[in-house]
């Protein structure tokens, strides 16, 4: 039993694994998979997809700015030792943002797939990752929008994820807009938004508004509505998530993420600090 087992309930661990597997199943073989820094949930999903149904995907790894085929085991601050020696190409930040990303987004081949984590999402899928409260005097200063403003304005398909589905994340109105939402009935980008949370999957409906298309594990309609800050719309037929298979769980626990880094994103506050400190003291491969 790892330290993370003691910090999360059985349900929270199951929800986290469901999120990883759900994201993995949304990946198509040949996709260009963009990783974020410290976004262990989607990175685990990318590696799982490569090991199962999507072996031809290429990863853009921000630690080292490399394009890498194949898979690796998730690490905490040791990614360069895995990615740089095995990279098919090294890029600087200017090349990524002025050549690679625009060419793929605008051209559409291969498909750019990236799961981004904003602090707030509104009913149209517009997002905020800049501040909570007034911009001039914020209560909380967030990490910043990074590539969300660029990507969300040109992406045909845009993915978000939310490890904790709460009323603070799913809000009726953003404190600050840093990511484009669905334009509604008019023309514009992104054409479709999908949000994977620990309770459900929401996707753009016919009018662009997010609606529930899938419920996870033992999540209920009542729980989801109570944890969402705006009135939810529901697809005519809401799917029940297919749970992770024994093979998928085995790959996650033994090959992709044996240290359970994906569970860090389900932790908050003291529990997260405690787990990070424990991981920092562990011996890592040379």
Secondary structure, DSSP 8 states (H G I E B T S, - for coil): --HHHHHS-HHHHHHHHHHHHHHHHT--TT-EEE--TT-HHHHHHHHHHHHTT-TT-EEEETTTTEEE-S-----SS-HHHHHTTT-SEE--HHHIIIIIHHHHHHH--S-EE-EE--SEE-TTS-EE-SEES-STT-SEE----TTHHHHHTT-SEEEEEESS--TTTB-SS-SS--B----TTSS-S-SEEEEEESSEEEEE-TTS-EEEEEE-TT--HHHHHHT-SS--EEEEEEEE-----HHHHHHIIIII-TT-GGGGGG--HHHHHHHHHHHHHS----
